[in-house]
């Protein structure tokens, strides 16, 4: 279904408020390895996900899955 990759999800206070921790749980439920990132100082763009060095702003499960598949 998707390439095996680690997705970093910011767990800083702002990203957590914007759904970062929920996103991490959703990704783990999809059998995707998640790394909890410290604050990425991109609070206004939260939640932040990082895949293969690229940052995904306002990350959602759908966006992350599309990037992993595509």
MOPAC internal coordinates of N, CA, C and O (Angstrom, degrees):
PM7 1SCF
backbone

  N    0.0000 0     0.00 0     0.00 0    0    0    0
  C    1.4549 1     0.00 0     0.00 0    1    0    0
  C    1.5246 1   111.44 1     0.00 0    2    1    0
  O    1.2310 1   119.97 1   133.04 1    3    2    1
  N    1.3293 1   117.66 1   -46.96 1    3    2    1
  C    1.4568 1   120.69 1  -179.32 1    5    3    2
  C    1.5191 1   109.08 1  -139.93 1    6    5    3
  O    1.2310 1   121.34 1   -22.55 1    7    6    5
  N    1.3355 1   115.04 1   157.45 1    7    6    5
  C    1.4524 1   119.81 1   174.80 1    9    7    6
  C    1.5256 1   109.02 1   -65.39 1   10    9    7
  O    1.2310 1   120.76 1   -31.09 1   11   10    9
  N    1.3365 1   116.15 1   148.91 1   11   10    9
  C    1.4651 1   120.18 1   177.21 1   13   11   10
  C    1.5162 1   107.25 1   -76.59 1   14   13   11
  O    1.2310 1   120.52 1   -64.04 1   15   14   13
  N    1.2941 1   116.62 1   115.96 1   15   14   13
  C    1.4526 1   121.79 1  -176.31 1   17   15   14
  C    1.5150 1   108.85 1  -150.32 1   18   17   15
  O    1.2310 1   121.15 1   -24.82 1   19   18   17
  N    1.3132 1   115.41 1   155.18 1   19   18   17
  C    1.4580 1   120.91 1   174.17 1   21   19   18
  C    1.5204 1   107.29 1   -97.87 1   22   21   19
  O    1.2310 1   120.73 1   -48.84 1   23   22   21
  N    1.3099 1   116.21 1   131.16 1   23   22   21
  C    1.4615 1   121.17 1   177.86 1   25   23   22
  C    1.5187 1   107.52 1  -108.93 1   26   25   23
  O    1.2310 1   121.05 1   -57.56 1   27   26   25
  N    1.3197 1   115.59 1   122.44 1   27   26   25
  C    1.4606 1   120.57 1   175.28 1   29   27   26
  C    1.5165 1   108.99 1   -86.92 1   30   29   27
  O    1.2310 1   120.43 1   -48.73 1   31   30   29
  N    1.3169 1   116.79 1   131.27 1   31   30   29
  C    1.4625 1   121.49 1   178.34 1   33   31   30
  C    1.5251 1   107.88 1  -124.31 1   34   33   31
  O    1.2310 1   121.10 1   -53.89 1   35   34   33
  N    1.3260 1   115.50 1   126.11 1   35   34   33
  C    1.4591 1   120.29 1  -179.84 1   37   35   34
  C    1.5233 1   109.94 1   -65.06 1   38   37   35
  O    1.2310 1   121.22 1   -48.72 1   39   38   37
  N    1.3230 1   115.28 1   131.28 1   39   38   37
  C    1.4596 1   121.95 1   177.59 1   41   39   38
  C    1.5267 1   110.94 1  -111.91 1   42   41   39
  O    1.2310 1   120.69 1  -162.24 1   43   42   41
  N    1.3327 1   116.29 1    17.76 1   43   42   41
  C    1.4578 1   119.75 1   175.75 1   45   43   42
  C    1.5267 1   109.72 1   -62.84 1   46   45   43
  O    1.2310 1   119.92 1   -17.10 1   47   46   45
  N    1.3275 1   117.75 1   162.90 1   47   46   45
  C    1.4690 1   121.09 1  -174.78 1   49   47   46
  C    1.5309 1   114.16 1   -55.13 1   50   49   47
  O    1.2310 1   119.88 1   135.27 1   51   50   49
  N    1.3087 1   117.83 1   -44.73 1   51   50   49
  C    1.4644 1   121.22 1  -177.00 1   53   51   50
  C    1.5184 1   111.02 1   -69.17 1   54   53   51
  O    1.2310 1   120.33 1   134.09 1   55   54   53
  N    1.3396 1   116.98 1   -45.91 1   55   54   53
  C    1.4710 1   119.93 1   179.33 1   57   55   54
  C    1.5272 1   110.33 1   -64.62 1   58   57   55
  O    1.2310 1   120.40 1   143.21 1   59   58   57
  N    1.3225 1   116.84 1   -36.79 1   59   58   57
  C    1.4671 1   119.98 1   176.65 1   61   59   58
  C    1.5248 1   109.64 1   -61.87 1   62   61   59
  O    1.2310 1   120.37 1   136.90 1   63   62   61
  N    1.3316 1   116.89 1   -43.10 1   63   62   61
  C    1.4653 1   121.02 1   177.69 1   65   63   62
  C    1.5269 1   111.77 1   -61.91 1   66   65   63
  O    1.2310 1   120.56 1   145.85 1   67   66   65
  N    1.3350 1   116.53 1   -34.15 1   67   66   65
  C    1.4657 1   121.65 1  -178.52 1   69   67   66
  C    1.5228 1   112.87 1   -87.37 1   70   69   67
  O    1.2310 1   119.77 1  -175.44 1   71   70   69
  N    1.3353 1   118.04 1     4.56 1   71   70   69
  C    1.4546 1   120.45 1   174.55 1   73   71   70
  C    1.5130 1   116.01 1   109.42 1   74   73   71
  O    1.2310 1   119.55 1  -168.51 1   75   74   73
  N    1.3192 1   118.46 1    11.49 1   75   74   73
  C    1.4559 1   121.32 1  -178.74 1   77   75   74
  C    1.5175 1   113.72 1   -60.97 1   78   77   75
  O    1.2310 1   120.10 1   135.79 1   79   78   77
  N    1.3060 1   117.42 1   -44.21 1   79   78   77
  C    1.4709 1   120.21 1  -179.80 1   81   79   78
  C    1.5272 1   111.21 1   -69.32 1   82   81   79
  O    1.2310 1   120.51 1   143.45 1   83   82   81
  N    1.3145 1   116.63 1   -36.55 1   83   82   81
  C    1.4724 1   120.44 1   176.26 1   85   83   82
  C    1.5203 1   109.58 1   -64.68 1   86   85   83
  O    1.2310 1   120.44 1   137.02 1   87   86   85
  N    1.3255 1   116.76 1   -42.98 1   87   86   85
  C    1.4688 1   121.13 1   177.05 1   89   87   86
  C    1.5177 1   110.63 1   -58.56 1   90   89   87
  O    1.2310 1   120.03 1   136.02 1   91   90   89
  N    1.3190 1   117.55 1   -43.98 1   91   90   89
  C    1.4630 1   121.16 1   179.68 1   93   91   90
  C    1.5334 1   110.63 1   -59.76 1   94   93   91
  O    1.2310 1   120.49 1   137.22 1   95   94   93
  N    1.3083 1   116.66 1   -42.78 1   95   94   93
  C    1.4729 1   120.86 1   178.73 1   97   95   94
  C    1.5252 1   110.58 1   -64.20 1   98   97   95
  O    1.2310 1   120.35 1   135.73 1   99   98   97
  N    1.3296 1   116.94 1   -44.27 1   99   98   97
  C    1.4695 1   120.90 1   179.25 1  101   99   98
  C    1.5247 1   111.18 1   -60.65 1  102  101   99
  O    1.2310 1   120.42 1   139.49 1  103  102  101
  N    1.3327 1   116.80 1   -40.51 1  103  102  101
  C    1.4650 1   120.81 1   179.15 1  105  103  102
  C    1.5267 1   110.78 1   -66.03 1  106  105  103
  O    1.2310 1   120.49 1   137.01 1  107  106  105
  N    1.3249 1   116.67 1   -42.99 1  107  106  105
  C    1.4667 1   119.80 1   178.50 1  109  107  106
  C    1.5260 1   111.10 1   -63.25 1  110  109  107
  O    1.2310 1   120.19 1   145.89 1  111  110  109
  N    1.3277 1   117.25 1   -34.11 1  111  110  109
  C    1.4634 1   120.97 1   176.77 1  113  111  110
  C    1.5294 1   111.49 1   -67.19 1  114  113  111
  O    1.2310 1   120.63 1   158.99 1  115  114  113
  N    1.3266 1   116.40 1   -21.01 1  115  114  113
  C    1.4645 1   121.82 1   176.57 1  117  115  114
  C    1.5339 1   111.21 1   -91.58 1  118  117  115
  O    1.2310 1   120.62 1  -169.61 1  119  118  117
  N    1.3342 1   116.42 1    10.39 1  119  118  117
  C    1.4655 1   123.34 1  -179.39 1  121  119  118
  C    1.5339 1   112.28 1    64.77 1  122  121  119
  O    1.2310 1   121.25 1  -144.18 1  123  122  121
  N    1.3309 1   115.21 1    35.82 1  123  122  121
  C    1.4658 1   122.06 1   176.89 1  125  123  122
  C    1.5177 1   107.68 1  -106.93 1  126  125  123
  O    1.2310 1   120.92 1   -48.84 1  127  126  125
  N    1.3242 1   115.84 1   131.16 1  127  126  125
  C    1.4613 1   120.49 1   179.83 1  129  127  126
  C    1.5227 1   109.63 1   -72.09 1  130  129  127
  O    1.2310 1   120.82 1   -49.49 1  131  130  129
  N    1.3260 1   116.03 1   130.51 1  131  130  129
  C    1.4606 1   122.04 1  -176.58 1  133  131  130
  C    1.5224 1   109.92 1  -119.68 1  134  133  131
  O    1.2310 1   121.31 1   -44.98 1  135  134  133
  N    1.3172 1   115.10 1   135.02 1  135  134  133
  C    1.4625 1   122.33 1   174.20 1  137  135  134
  C    1.5267 1   107.60 1  -108.46 1  138  137  135
  O    1.2310 1   120.11 1   -53.55 1  139  138  137
  N    1.3248 1   117.40 1   126.45 1  139  138  137
  C    1.4630 1   121.93 1   176.99 1  141  139  138
  C    1.5241 1   107.83 1   -78.22 1  142  141  139
  O    1.2310 1   120.73 1   -62.46 1  143  142  141
  N    1.3217 1   116.22 1   117.54 1  143  142  141
  C    1.4610 1   121.58 1   180.00 1  145  143  142
  C    1.5194 1   110.60 1   -95.88 1  146  145  143
  O    1.2310 1   120.83 1   -34.79 1  147  146  145
  N    1.3205 1   116.01 1   145.21 1  147  146  145
  C    1.4551 1   120.54 1   170.09 1  149  147  146
  C    1.5208 1   107.70 1   -69.57 1  150  149  147
  O    1.2310 1   120.66 1    -9.29 1  151  150  149
  N    1.3206 1   116.35 1   170.71 1  151  150  149
  C    1.4578 1   121.40 1  -179.41 1  153  151  150
  C    1.5232 1   110.95 1   -48.41 1  154  153  151
  O    1.2310 1   120.78 1   -49.35 1  155  154  153
  N    1.3246 1   116.11 1   130.65 1  155  154  153
  C    1.4536 1   122.69 1   179.85 1  157  155  154
  C    1.5330 1   112.40 1   -97.19 1  158  157  155
  O    1.2310 1   120.21 1  -176.75 1  159  158  157
  N    1.3263 1   117.21 1     3.25 1  159  158  157
  C    1.4687 1   123.99 1  -179.93 1  161  159  158
  C    1.5245 1   112.03 1    58.25 1  162  161  159
  O    1.2310 1   120.82 1  -145.88 1  163  162  161
  N    1.3209 1   116.05 1    34.12 1  163  162  161
  C    1.4632 1   122.46 1   175.59 1  165  163  162
  C    1.5278 1   108.82 1  -123.56 1  166  165  163
  O    1.2310 1   121.24 1  -140.01 1  167  166  165
  N    1.3182 1   115.23 1    39.99 1  167  166  165
  C    1.4608 1   122.66 1  -169.93 1  169  167  166
  C    1.5328 1   113.26 1   -52.69 1  170  169  167
  O    1.2310 1   120.11 1   140.14 1  171  170  169
  N    1.3121 1   117.39 1   -39.86 1  171  170  169
  C    1.4611 1   120.24 1  -177.34 1  173  171  170
  C    1.5285 1   112.22 1   -68.74 1  174  173  171
  O    1.2310 1   120.08 1   168.76 1  175  174  173
  N    1.3270 1   117.45 1   -11.24 1  175  174  173
  C    1.4591 1   122.07 1  -179.16 1  177  175  174
  C    1.5258 1   112.75 1  -109.00 1  178  177  175
  O    1.2310 1   120.16 1  -169.76 1  179  178  177
  N    1.3277 1   117.31 1    10.24 1  179  178  177
  C    1.4515 1   121.97 1  -172.75 1  181  179  178
  C    1.5165 1   114.30 1   -68.33 1  182  181  179
  O    1.2310 1   120.24 1   -22.42 1  183  182  181
  N    1.3070 1   117.15 1   157.58 1  183  182  181
  C    1.4596 1   125.64 1    -5.14 1  185  183  182
  C    1.5272 1   111.58 1   -76.16 1  186  185  183
  O    1.2310 1   121.34 1   -27.82 1  187  186  185
  N    1.3146 1   115.04 1   152.18 1  187  186  185
  C    1.4574 1   122.86 1  -177.96 1  189  187  186
  C    1.5276 1   109.24 1  -105.71 1  190  189  187
  O    1.2310 1   121.33 1   -44.28 1  191  190  189
  N    1.3347 1   115.06 1   135.72 1  191  190  189
  C    1.4648 1   121.07 1   172.22 1  193  191  190
  C    1.5253 1   106.92 1  -125.72 1  194  193  191
  O    1.2310 1   120.80 1   -36.54 1  195  194  193
  N    1.3357 1   116.07 1   143.46 1  195  194  193
  C    1.4703 1   120.61 1   178.65 1  197  195  194
  C    1.5258 1   108.60 1  -122.65 1  198  197  195
  O    1.2310 1   121.28 1   -53.39 1  199  198  197
  N    1.3341 1   115.15 1   126.61 1  199  198  197
  C    1.4657 1   121.73 1   179.21 1  201  199  198
  C    1.5157 1   108.34 1  -132.22 1  202  201  199
  O    1.2310 1   120.56 1   -56.81 1  203  202  201
  N    1.3135 1   116.53 1   123.19 1  203  202  201
  C    1.4672 1   122.26 1   179.10 1  205  203  202
  C    1.5243 1   111.83 1    49.81 1  206  205  203
  O    1.2310 1   120.45 1  -140.57 1  207  206  205
  N    1.3318 1   116.74 1    39.43 1  207  206  205
  C    1.4518 1   122.05 1   176.72 1  209  207  206
  C    1.5234 1   114.66 1    85.15 1  210  209  207
  O    1.2310 1   119.64 1   169.84 1  211  210  209
  N    1.3281 1   118.29 1   -10.16 1  211  210  209
  C    1.4697 1   121.59 1   179.52 1  213  211  210
  C    1.5213 1   109.31 1   -93.95 1  214  213  211
  O    1.2310 1   121.09 1   -38.98 1  215  214  213
  N    1.3159 1   115.53 1   141.02 1  215  214  213
  C    1.4638 1   121.79 1  -179.76 1  217  215  214
  C    1.5245 1   109.08 1   -97.70 1  218  217  215
  O    1.2310 1   121.10 1   -44.06 1  219  218  217
  N    1.3173 1   115.51 1   135.94 1  219  218  217
  C    1.4624 1   122.53 1   174.73 1  221  219  218
  C    1.5245 1   107.17 1  -111.49 1  222  221  219
  O    1.2310 1   120.57 1   -64.98 1  223  222  221
  N    1.3375 1   116.52 1   115.02 1  223  222  221
  C    1.4642 1   122.07 1   179.69 1  225  223  222
  C    1.5193 1   109.60 1   -83.66 1  226  225  223
  O    1.2310 1   120.33 1   -29.80 1  227  226  225
  N    1.3265 1   116.97 1   150.20 1  227  226  225
  C    1.4657 1   122.66 1   179.83 1  229  227  226
  C    1.5305 1   109.74 1    48.26 1  230  229  227
  O    1.2310 1   121.06 1  -133.24 1  231  230  229
  N    1.3133 1   115.57 1    46.76 1  231  230  229
  C    1.4653 1   122.16 1  -172.26 1  233  231  230
  C    1.5249 1   111.86 1   -64.18 1  234  233  231
  O    1.2310 1   122.29 1   -39.60 1  235  234  233
  N    1.3212 1   113.23 1   140.40 1  235  234  233
  C    1.4669 1   121.14 1   173.60 1  237  235  234
  C    1.5237 1   107.31 1  -129.33 1  238  237  235
  O    1.2310 1   120.69 1   -14.50 1  239  238  237
  N    1.3011 1   116.28 1   165.50 1  239  238  237
  C    1.4540 1   120.59 1   177.96 1  241  239  238
  C    1.5242 1   110.29 1   -56.84 1  242  241  239
  O    1.2310 1   120.06 1   134.72 1  243  242  241
  N    1.3127 1   117.49 1   -45.28 1  243  242  241
  C    1.4604 1   121.61 1  -178.75 1  245  243  242
  C    1.5234 1   111.89 1   -60.89 1  246  245  243
  O    1.2310 1   120.22 1   135.67 1  247  246  245
  N    1.3312 1   117.19 1   -44.33 1  247  246  245
  C    1.4672 1   120.94 1   179.95 1  249  247  246
  C    1.5286 1   110.97 1   -62.09 1  250  249  247
  O    1.2310 1   120.65 1   134.51 1  251  250  249
  N    1.3090 1   116.36 1   -45.49 1  251  250  249
  C    1.4663 1   120.71 1  -178.10 1  253  251  250
  C    1.5236 1   109.93 1   -64.56 1  254  253  251
  O    1.2310 1   120.11 1   134.50 1  255  254  253
  N    1.3339 1   117.40 1   -45.50 1  255  254  253
  C    1.4578 1   119.99 1   179.02 1  257  255  254
  C    1.5211 1   111.79 1   -61.27 1  258  257  255
  O    1.2310 1   120.11 1   139.24 1  259  258  257
  N    1.3305 1   117.39 1   -40.76 1  259  258  257
  C    1.4753 1   121.13 1   177.72 1  261  259  258
  C    1.5213 1   111.34 1   -61.42 1  262  261  259
  O    1.2310 1   120.41 1   137.70 1  263  262  261
  N    1.3154 1   116.83 1   -42.30 1  263  262  261
  C    1.4764 1   119.96 1   178.86 1  265  263  262
  C    1.5076 1   111.61 1   -67.89 1  266  265  263
  O    1.2310 1   120.18 1   144.11 1  267  266  265
  N    1.3197 1   117.26 1   -35.89 1  267  266  265
  C    1.4671 1   119.55 1  -179.82 1  269  267  266
  C    1.5197 1   111.40 1   -71.65 1  270  269  267
  O    1.2310 1   120.23 1   143.38 1  271  270  269
  N    1.3164 1   117.16 1   -36.62 1  271  270  269
  C    1.4606 1   121.54 1  -178.20 1  273  271  270
  C    1.5286 1   110.62 1   -78.03 1  274  273  271
  O    1.2310 1   120.88 1   137.14 1  275  274  273
  N    1.3366 1   115.93 1   -42.86 1  275  274  273
  C    1.4639 1   121.02 1  -174.49 1  277  275  274
  C    1.4321 1   113.93 1   -82.38 1  278  277  275
  O    1.2310 1   120.10 1   180.00 1  279  278  277

